[in-house]
Amino acid sequence: MLQLARAVVDFLFPPSCVACAELGREPFCALCEDALLPAGAFALTGLEEARAVLQYGGPAALALFRFKYGREVALARPLGRMLAEVAPLLPRVDVVLPIPLARSRLVERGFNQARELVRGFPARVEPHRLRRARPTRSQAGLRGAERRANVAGAFSVQGRLAGQRVLLVDDVVTTGATMSAAAAAVRAAGAREVHGLALLHADSVL
């Protein structure tokens, strides 16, 4: 019965590439998949370990653009599965916290991309524990030192995370300033360990 239901869904809504929209295969068609560059672990201030699924660029960047700026929220499902497949490479955690958007950008976009990516994660997700303590500028276009100053002290945590192991999730990490600032707030709330996971890892901006 389940296989029949899946066949009906695939017929009515055929799978397609999240980058080029080619029908027949997701998350990426064979051509786009060949152009992907896997990412891995990298160091970030305030985190035990951080990982990303793919390096930013090519089909990966196109997929993110469609999802994030094209507002194709349905792409969160296949992209989120890719994140969930990488998550077990990190140590086991107690709670998953998506990086929150500033209120103005949330209203403008209509959704928080990090929150959408962790829907269906096989872990406890608490999307409202981590909050923006103050408004910040968009990180796009800012250089490394400017990014760090922009998000310093920008996050707060509702309640305590005493002794917990926390996983922070975002769509893309560049310099890591945002995730490191969030990690500082999480540690201030008592977290024992902080790990990070992103869909894409972009080259650092000096």
Legacy VTK file of the C-alpha trace (Angstrom):
# vtk DataFile Version 3.0
C-alpha trace
ASCII
DATASET POLYDATA
POINTS 206 float
0.000 0.000 0.000
2.815 2.398 0.889
4.609 1.677 -2.399
1.380 2.336 -4.303
0.896 5.639 -2.497
4.470 6.680 -3.334
3.927 5.728 -6.983
0.784 7.884 -7.127
2.613 10.848 -5.546
5.539 10.452 -7.976
3.102 10.374 -10.894
1.217 13.485 -9.777
4.298 15.306 -8.516
7.312 13.809 -10.304
10.676 14.280 -8.572
12.930 16.905 -10.071
16.444 18.247 -9.652
16.626 20.941 -6.976
19.125 22.906 -9.089
17.931 22.786 -12.706
14.404 21.356 -12.200
15.075 18.482 -14.624
12.351 15.888 -14.049
13.046 12.352 -12.962
15.506 12.525 -10.114
16.069 14.368 -6.849
17.794 15.928 -5.075
20.116 16.435 -8.087
20.018 15.115 -11.638
23.046 13.175 -12.872
24.539 16.175 -14.681
24.237 18.499 -11.684
25.394 15.809 -9.285
28.631 15.434 -11.229
29.355 19.139 -10.668
28.863 19.046 -6.882
31.808 19.503 -4.545
31.405 17.734 -1.192
32.291 19.669 1.927
33.309 18.261 5.285
34.387 19.282 8.757
35.793 22.724 9.479
36.732 24.724 12.565
34.634 27.550 13.977
35.220 29.630 17.090
33.065 28.418 19.959
32.099 25.072 18.414
33.493 21.614 19.016
32.985 20.736 15.371
31.138 22.013 12.330
30.235 20.298 9.081
28.623 21.153 5.769
27.156 18.939 3.075
28.425 20.728 -0.039
30.720 23.541 -1.036
28.982 26.668 -2.262
28.886 27.100 -6.019
27.443 25.597 -9.195
24.299 23.486 -8.805
24.470 23.715 -5.009
24.249 27.515 -5.149
21.436 27.320 -7.699
19.478 25.011 -5.410
19.931 27.370 -2.478
18.871 30.351 -4.602
15.675 28.617 -5.720
14.857 27.625 -2.149
15.845 30.774 -0.303
15.236 33.640 -2.725
12.837 31.989 -5.167
10.730 31.011 -2.152
10.393 27.415 -3.352
9.834 26.137 0.176
9.083 22.608 -1.041
12.801 22.239 -1.815
13.442 22.203 1.935
12.354 18.571 2.006
15.022 17.067 -0.305
17.683 19.508 0.909
16.795 18.744 4.507
17.226 15.027 3.836
20.772 15.739 2.677
21.452 17.536 5.969
19.930 14.685 7.968
22.215 12.197 6.209
25.311 14.139 7.298
24.141 14.829 10.867
25.161 11.345 12.165
28.807 12.193 11.349
28.667 14.649 14.251
28.515 13.521 17.897
25.064 12.770 19.279
23.231 15.879 20.487
20.309 16.564 22.798
18.651 19.389 20.896
18.753 20.993 17.439
18.463 24.778 17.185
18.007 26.388 13.749
19.646 29.795 13.382
16.834 32.396 13.561
16.273 35.189 11.073
15.915 38.826 12.017
12.222 39.674 12.295
12.323 42.050 9.313
13.844 39.388 7.026
11.416 36.751 8.316
8.480 39.001 7.446
9.981 39.802 4.030
10.814 36.196 3.113
7.890 34.538 4.815
9.878 31.634 6.257
13.124 30.835 8.036
15.172 28.637 5.722
17.096 26.987 8.576
13.840 26.074 10.314
12.448 24.539 7.137
15.574 22.460 6.575
15.294 20.720 9.952
11.623 19.757 9.671
11.541 15.981 9.977
15.006 15.778 11.544
15.343 12.582 13.618
16.187 14.631 16.714
14.529 17.047 19.112
14.169 20.367 17.302
13.321 23.483 19.306
12.929 26.249 16.712
12.069 29.043 19.132
14.697 28.599 21.852
17.376 30.556 19.999
16.310 34.129 19.282
17.623 37.331 17.778
18.393 39.658 20.671
18.768 42.670 18.405
18.356 43.521 14.719
21.357 43.078 12.447
22.260 43.996 8.890
22.326 41.324 6.225
25.705 39.572 6.220
25.780 39.602 2.423
28.361 42.069 1.173
30.129 42.416 4.529
33.733 41.375 5.003
34.971 39.101 7.775
35.562 41.653 10.548
32.344 43.469 9.624
30.375 40.226 9.800
31.714 39.421 13.258
30.906 42.918 14.558
27.462 42.806 12.978
26.348 39.651 14.836
28.307 40.004 18.098
25.796 39.633 20.933
22.950 39.303 18.432
21.483 36.094 19.893
19.822 35.014 23.120
18.423 31.744 24.412
15.063 31.269 26.059
15.579 29.244 29.233
18.599 27.189 30.173
20.521 24.529 28.253
22.471 23.287 31.260
24.710 20.353 30.357
23.095 19.811 26.957
24.786 19.042 23.672
23.462 21.399 21.023
23.464 21.294 17.236
23.153 24.640 15.442
21.841 24.452 11.876
21.980 27.035 9.096
21.651 27.006 5.337
25.100 28.379 4.526
28.260 29.192 6.488
30.804 31.653 5.084
33.107 33.171 7.710
31.121 31.426 10.438
30.483 34.702 12.279
26.755 34.077 12.641
27.099 30.519 13.896
29.903 31.475 16.293
27.790 34.309 17.715
24.897 31.889 18.188
27.260 29.405 19.853
28.330 32.073 22.342
24.697 32.594 23.380
24.126 28.844 23.640
27.192 28.404 25.855
26.068 31.321 28.021
22.834 29.386 28.549
24.827 26.456 29.955
25.334 24.142 26.974
28.082 21.567 27.462
28.892 21.103 23.764
28.010 23.032 20.621
28.228 21.582 17.112
27.307 23.123 13.782
25.770 21.845 10.563
25.141 23.729 7.326
23.898 22.790 3.905
26.657 24.757 2.148
30.100 26.040 3.107
31.292 29.074 1.160
34.841 30.372 0.920
35.704 32.768 3.718
35.479 36.513 3.164
38.503 38.348 4.568
LINES 1 207
206 0 1 2 3 4 5 6 7 8 9 10 11 12 13 14 15 16 17 18 19 20 21 22 23 24 25 26 27 28 29 30 31 32 33 34 35 36 37 38 39 40 41 42 43 44 45 46 47 48 49 50 51 52 53 54 55 56 57 58 59 60 61 62 63 64 65 66 67 68 69 70 71 72 73 74 75 76 77 78 79 80 81 82 83 84 85 86 87 88 89 90 91 92 93 94 95 96 97 98 99 100 101 102 103 104 105 106 107 108 109 110 111 112 113 114 115 116 117 118 119 120 121 122 123 124 125 126 127 128 129 130 131 132 133 134 135 136 137 138 139 140 141 142 143 144 145 146 147 148 149 150 151 152 153 154 155 156 157 158 159 160 161 162 163 164 165 166 167 168 169 170 171 172 173 174 175 176 177 178 179 180 181 182 183 184 185 186 187 188 189 190 191 192 193 194 195 196 197 198 199 200 201 202 203 204 205
